[in-house]
């Protein structure tokens, strides 16, 4: 059994900033911590209660994360009276509980700002029908939306503000977004102290590009290797031959292979193939694209099913069938 979390926000004061966290079963625990830990430490650093928060859900009651952690929630009401709402991302992107457009409207109508994280942002973008360029979501969701639903021009930023609604990448970027929020109410020194306590080395602004699929990649510290990974990521559908990569990088095959083995513990070809297989797996589980279309979208012109089975130990068709059977009945 997981740990039971109850409402742990501090006691309210007239001048406190009030924040609601809306979550559902399969909520992402990383994002809960990215909000609540920042608020809790900000209160400690400020030596007074600056922020209070509460956990809400559509129905109230205990909600479970995929990790087994449980949070006791209150049912969301029709007349919110807080300054901010965070709608948490979800391990099940099809969870119908992410469909919260009416609640978003209720909050923004009463001058609250709404932060939609990851899958909650994706659901909002699809349902609102807004201009895609005005929003962002986690790069995995963005890739799925582009391949599976024809949604294009989503930004690769950590967060994008459109009026009172902020769509966000979620995951660890939640810490950056929440640090930005507390910076409106505490001093710059207090905000930096919170980041230091979290060992959060650099506070990224909204416009920072997401690593990997968001147009950047996680940095290895080696400029040539980082450039190579960027080229691989930019050429998923039509993979570049290794000879072409080394030509662009101005180095030899042997030098590139040495860097991959020393820093990443693999070869360039293996890394490139596994990167494309990971993208294929995301599309397989989260879109309705045919297996052939997924193979082509990830640079596998033929033999995709066989390669997938050799790598994952099961065929893509079996994975898709198993995933559909295992979907909760609440899925849209």
Backbone torsions as a table, in degrees:
resi	resn	phi	psi	omega
1	UNK	NA	141.1	179.0
2	UNK	-78.3	179.0	178.7
3	UNK	-81.6	137.0	177.8
4	UNK	-90.2	116.5	177.0
5	UNK	-97.3	131.4	172.4
6	UNK	-108.7	-179.8	-179.2
7	UNK	-65.0	116.3	-173.2
8	UNK	-115.0	7.6	179.6
9	UNK	-64.7	153.4	-178.8
10	UNK	-67.1	164.3	176.9
11	UNK	-63.3	139.3	-174.6
12	UNK	-71.0	145.1	169.3
13	UNK	-129.1	161.8	-174.5
14	UNK	-59.0	-30.9	-174.2
15	UNK	-100.6	5.1	-178.5
16	UNK	-74.2	152.6	175.7
17	UNK	-89.9	124.1	-173.4
18	UNK	-101.7	133.7	-173.8
19	UNK	-134.0	130.2	174.3
20	UNK	-101.9	139.3	173.3
21	UNK	-114.1	115.8	-179.2
22	UNK	-101.5	122.1	-177.7
23	UNK	-138.5	169.6	-180.0
24	UNK	-140.2	170.2	174.2
25	UNK	-52.9	142.4	-175.9
26	UNK	76.7	21.5	177.7
27	UNK	-62.2	157.7	-177.8
28	UNK	-91.3	112.6	-175.2
29	UNK	-63.5	-35.7	178.7
30	UNK	-54.9	-39.7	-176.8
31	UNK	-75.1	-35.3	174.1
32	UNK	-59.4	-48.2	-179.7
33	UNK	-64.2	-36.8	-179.3
34	UNK	-64.1	-22.0	176.1
35	UNK	-93.8	-57.3	-169.3
36	UNK	-68.8	-40.0	179.4
37	UNK	-63.1	-40.6	178.6
38	UNK	-63.2	-44.9	-179.5
39	UNK	-65.0	-42.6	-178.9
40	UNK	-63.6	-44.9	179.7
41	UNK	-68.2	-35.5	177.4
42	UNK	-62.1	-39.7	176.4
43	UNK	-63.8	-41.5	-179.8
44	UNK	-65.4	-44.1	180.0
45	UNK	-65.0	-34.6	-177.7
46	UNK	-81.0	-10.0	-178.8
47	UNK	56.2	31.0	174.7
48	UNK	-165.7	165.9	-179.2
49	UNK	-83.9	102.1	176.4
50	UNK	-93.1	-34.4	-175.1
51	UNK	-126.8	142.6	169.6
52	UNK	-129.9	155.1	-177.9
53	UNK	-147.5	161.1	175.4
54	UNK	-145.4	155.4	-179.7
55	UNK	-99.7	129.3	-179.7
56	UNK	-125.1	159.6	169.6
57	UNK	-148.0	173.0	-177.9
58	UNK	-65.6	-33.0	-175.0
59	UNK	-113.9	-11.1	-172.7
60	UNK	78.4	174.4	178.6
61	UNK	91.9	-175.8	-176.1
62	UNK	-78.2	131.8	177.1
63	UNK	-118.1	144.5	-173.9
64	UNK	-110.3	139.1	168.3
65	UNK	-89.1	166.7	177.6
66	UNK	-66.3	-17.8	-179.5
67	UNK	-82.4	-8.5	-178.4
68	UNK	99.3	-9.7	177.0
69	UNK	-72.0	141.1	-178.7
70	UNK	-119.1	144.5	176.9
71	UNK	-129.0	131.1	177.6
72	UNK	-83.2	127.3	-173.9
73	UNK	-120.8	156.2	169.4
74	UNK	-95.6	151.4	174.8
75	UNK	-69.9	139.0	179.5
76	UNK	-70.0	139.6	-178.5
77	UNK	-101.9	169.8	-177.2
78	UNK	-81.8	-14.2	-175.6
79	UNK	-127.4	77.9	-178.5
80	UNK	-65.4	150.4	-179.0
81	UNK	-135.1	41.9	-178.9
82	UNK	-122.3	171.6	-179.4
83	UNK	-87.6	-27.4	-174.2
84	UNK	-141.5	149.4	171.1
85	UNK	-129.4	129.4	169.3
86	UNK	-107.4	125.8	172.7
87	UNK	-103.3	116.0	-171.8
88	UNK	-74.6	150.8	172.7
89	UNK	-70.5	176.4	-170.9
90	UNK	-147.2	140.6	177.8
91	UNK	-67.2	-19.0	176.0
92	UNK	-110.0	97.6	-175.9
93	UNK	-65.4	-12.1	180.0
94	UNK	-96.0	0.6	-177.2
95	UNK	-58.7	121.7	-175.6
96	UNK	-65.7	-18.1	178.1
97	UNK	-67.4	-11.3	175.4
98	UNK	-78.9	-8.5	-179.7
99	UNK	-83.0	91.6	-170.1
100	UNK	-127.8	27.5	-177.0
101	UNK	-55.5	-41.8	-178.3
102	UNK	-64.7	-38.3	178.9
103	UNK	-69.6	-37.4	175.2
104	UNK	-59.3	-44.1	178.5
105	UNK	-63.0	-39.3	179.1
106	UNK	-61.4	-40.4	-179.3
107	UNK	-72.8	-46.9	-177.5
108	UNK	-67.5	-31.4	177.0
109	UNK	-61.2	-30.5	-179.9
110	UNK	-101.1	26.4	171.4
111	UNK	67.9	23.7	173.3
112	UNK	-90.2	152.4	173.8
113	UNK	-97.9	138.8	-175.5
114	UNK	-114.7	129.6	174.8
115	UNK	-109.3	120.8	179.4
116	UNK	-107.9	119.4	-173.0
117	UNK	-100.6	131.0	168.4
118	UNK	50.2	-111.7	-175.3
119	UNK	-63.6	-31.6	176.0
120	UNK	-64.7	-37.4	176.3
121	UNK	-65.9	-42.9	-179.5
122	UNK	-60.7	-45.0	-179.3
123	UNK	-63.7	-42.1	179.7
124	UNK	-62.4	-43.7	-179.1
125	UNK	-60.9	-45.7	-179.3
126	UNK	-64.4	-43.5	-174.0
127	UNK	-78.7	-33.3	-178.2
128	UNK	-76.5	-25.8	-179.7
129	UNK	67.6	23.0	-179.6
130	UNK	-72.7	168.2	174.5
131	UNK	-61.7	121.8	-174.1
132	UNK	-58.9	-34.0	-177.9
133	UNK	-63.9	-11.1	-179.9
134	UNK	-91.0	5.3	-173.2
135	UNK	-139.5	170.0	172.8
136	UNK	-143.0	168.8	172.0
137	UNK	-156.6	178.6	177.9
138	UNK	-60.2	144.4	-173.1
139	UNK	-59.7	-31.2	177.0
140	UNK	-62.9	-45.6	179.5
141	UNK	-65.3	-38.4	179.2
142	UNK	-61.0	-43.8	179.4
143	UNK	-63.1	-40.7	178.8
144	UNK	-65.2	-41.3	-179.0
145	UNK	-66.7	-37.5	179.7
146	UNK	-69.3	-41.0	-177.9
147	UNK	-79.5	-40.4	-171.2
148	UNK	-95.0	-29.7	-176.1
149	UNK	-119.4	3.1	177.5
150	UNK	70.6	19.7	178.0
151	UNK	-85.8	122.6	-175.9
152	UNK	-123.1	167.5	173.5
153	UNK	69.0	20.3	170.1
154	UNK	-65.7	141.3	179.6
155	UNK	-75.3	153.7	178.6
156	UNK	-97.8	15.6	-177.4
157	UNK	-75.7	163.7	175.7
158	UNK	-65.1	-36.6	-179.5
159	UNK	-155.7	150.9	177.5
160	UNK	-137.0	127.5	179.2
161	UNK	-97.5	129.8	176.1
162	UNK	-129.5	92.0	-174.7
163	UNK	67.2	-126.3	-178.3
164	UNK	-88.5	-0.8	-177.9
165	UNK	-109.3	129.8	176.9
166	UNK	-117.9	117.2	173.3
167	UNK	-92.1	140.4	-170.0
168	UNK	-135.4	156.4	177.9
169	UNK	-72.6	-26.5	-178.4
170	UNK	77.6	-153.4	-176.2
171	UNK	47.9	-135.7	-174.9
172	UNK	-69.8	-19.1	176.1
173	UNK	-64.9	-16.5	176.9
174	UNK	-58.6	-35.7	177.9
175	UNK	-62.4	-45.3	179.7
176	UNK	-61.5	-43.5	-179.3
177	UNK	-64.2	-43.0	-178.9
178	UNK	-70.3	-36.0	173.7
179	UNK	-61.7	-38.5	175.6
180	UNK	-61.9	-39.5	179.3
181	UNK	-64.8	-48.6	-176.6
182	UNK	-66.1	-24.5	178.5
183	UNK	-62.9	-15.8	176.5
184	UNK	-77.5	-14.9	-171.5
185	UNK	-126.5	-13.9	177.7
186	UNK	-122.6	166.0	-178.8
187	UNK	-68.4	161.7	177.4
188	UNK	-60.2	-38.3	179.5
189	UNK	-64.6	-40.8	179.2
190	UNK	-65.8	-41.8	178.1
191	UNK	-60.8	-44.4	179.5
192	UNK	-66.3	-34.0	177.9
193	UNK	-65.0	-40.4	176.2
194	UNK	-59.6	-46.2	179.1
195	UNK	-61.4	-40.2	-179.9
196	UNK	-64.7	-42.0	178.9
197	UNK	-62.0	-37.2	178.0
198	UNK	-76.9	-4.1	-173.0
199	UNK	57.7	35.1	178.8
200	UNK	-93.1	99.7	-166.2
201	UNK	-65.5	-38.1	-176.1
202	UNK	-136.9	127.2	176.9
203	UNK	-85.8	115.0	-177.7
204	UNK	-88.5	139.5	178.3
205	UNK	-84.4	173.2	-175.7
206	UNK	-55.3	-37.9	-173.0
207	UNK	-77.8	-6.2	178.9
208	UNK	-60.9	133.4	-179.7
209	UNK	-75.0	140.7	177.3
210	UNK	-65.5	147.0	173.5
211	UNK	-64.4	161.9	173.9
212	UNK	59.7	-107.1	-173.6
213	UNK	-71.5	-9.4	179.8
214	UNK	-87.1	10.9	175.9
215	UNK	107.7	-17.2	173.1
216	UNK	-114.3	-176.9	175.5
217	UNK	-137.9	161.2	172.2
218	UNK	-63.3	133.3	-174.1
219	UNK	-83.6	137.0	177.2
220	UNK	-90.6	-17.1	-176.1
221	UNK	97.2	-10.0	177.8
222	UNK	-106.5	114.2	-173.8
223	UNK	-57.6	-42.0	-178.8
224	UNK	-68.6	-40.3	179.0
225	UNK	-68.0	-40.9	177.6
226	UNK	-60.5	-41.7	178.7
227	UNK	-64.4	-38.9	178.4
228	UNK	-62.7	-44.1	179.6
229	UNK	-64.2	-37.7	176.6
230	UNK	-62.7	-42.0	178.3
231	UNK	-64.4	-40.7	177.8
232	UNK	-62.4	-46.3	-178.4
233	UNK	-64.0	-33.6	-179.2
234	UNK	-78.3	-9.3	-176.7
235	UNK	-130.8	62.5	179.0
236	UNK	-80.7	-49.5	-174.7
237	UNK	-68.8	-36.5	177.4
238	UNK	-125.3	83.5	-174.4
239	UNK	-59.1	140.8	176.6
240	UNK	-81.9	137.1	172.7
241	UNK	-61.6	149.5	-179.7
242	UNK	-59.0	-35.8	177.5
243	UNK	-60.7	-35.3	178.4
244	UNK	-72.7	-38.3	178.3
245	UNK	-60.0	-47.7	-177.9
246	UNK	-68.8	-29.8	176.5
247	UNK	-64.6	-46.4	179.4
248	UNK	-64.3	-38.5	-178.1
249	UNK	-77.3	-17.0	-178.8
250	UNK	70.3	39.7	179.7
251	UNK	-140.7	172.0	-178.3
252	UNK	-88.7	160.7	175.2
253	UNK	-56.8	-42.8	-177.3
254	UNK	-64.1	-41.5	-179.7
255	UNK	-64.2	-41.6	180.0
256	UNK	-65.4	-43.4	-179.8
257	UNK	-63.8	-37.4	178.4
258	UNK	-62.8	-43.1	178.6
259	UNK	-61.9	-44.8	-179.9
260	UNK	-61.3	-43.7	-177.8
261	UNK	-68.6	-39.9	-177.1
262	UNK	-72.1	-40.3	-171.9
263	UNK	-97.6	-38.0	-175.5
264	UNK	-110.7	-8.8	177.0
265	UNK	69.5	27.2	-178.9
266	UNK	-151.8	-177.2	177.1
267	UNK	-102.1	160.2	178.0
268	UNK	-57.7	-44.5	-179.4
269	UNK	-63.1	-43.9	-179.6
270	UNK	-64.7	-44.0	179.8
271	UNK	-60.6	-47.4	-178.0
272	UNK	-60.9	-44.1	-179.8
273	UNK	-65.0	-42.6	-179.2
274	UNK	-69.1	-33.8	175.0
275	UNK	-59.9	-45.6	-178.5
276	UNK	-70.3	-35.7	176.9
277	UNK	-66.9	-36.0	177.0
278	UNK	-64.0	-42.0	176.8
279	UNK	-64.0	-41.7	178.9
280	UNK	-61.2	-39.5	-179.4
281	UNK	-64.4	-40.3	176.9
282	UNK	-60.9	-44.0	179.9
283	UNK	-66.6	-37.8	-179.6
284	UNK	-61.5	-42.4	-175.2
285	UNK	-83.2	-20.7	-168.2
286	UNK	-128.9	9.2	175.5
287	UNK	-134.9	171.7	176.8
288	UNK	-102.3	12.1	176.8
289	UNK	-59.6	145.0	176.8
290	UNK	-67.7	160.6	179.8
291	UNK	-62.0	-36.9	177.6
292	UNK	-63.9	-43.6	179.8
293	UNK	-63.6	-38.2	178.7
294	UNK	-65.0	-43.4	178.1
295	UNK	-58.5	-45.3	-180.0
296	UNK	-66.1	-39.7	-178.8
297	UNK	-65.5	-20.8	-177.9
298	UNK	-111.2	16.5	171.9
299	UNK	83.2	18.5	177.6
300	UNK	-107.5	96.6	-175.7
301	UNK	-67.4	-31.6	179.1
302	UNK	-157.7	158.5	178.8
303	UNK	71.6	20.7	-176.9
304	UNK	-62.2	-46.8	-176.8
305	UNK	-60.5	-41.7	179.4
306	UNK	-65.5	-41.8	178.7
307	UNK	-65.0	-41.7	179.1
308	UNK	-60.3	-45.3	-178.6
309	UNK	-64.9	-39.5	178.8
310	UNK	-63.1	-34.4	-176.9
311	UNK	-82.4	-47.7	-174.4
312	UNK	-97.4	-10.8	178.8
313	UNK	81.5	9.8	-179.5
314	UNK	-154.5	152.9	-178.8
315	UNK	-76.1	153.3	176.5
316	UNK	-61.3	-34.0	178.6
317	UNK	-64.0	-42.2	179.3
318	UNK	-65.2	-39.4	178.3
319	UNK	-63.3	-43.7	-179.9
320	UNK	-63.7	-43.5	179.0
321	UNK	-63.7	-43.7	-179.9
322	UNK	-63.2	-40.4	-179.7
323	UNK	-63.7	-41.8	-179.4
324	UNK	-67.7	-38.9	178.4
325	UNK	-65.4	-35.6	-176.5
326	UNK	-83.5	-2.6	-178.4
327	UNK	-65.9	137.6	175.6
328	UNK	-66.3	152.1	-177.0
329	UNK	-65.1	-18.8	-179.1
330	UNK	-75.7	-6.7	-178.2
331	UNK	-64.8	150.3	178.6
332	UNK	-71.9	NA	NA
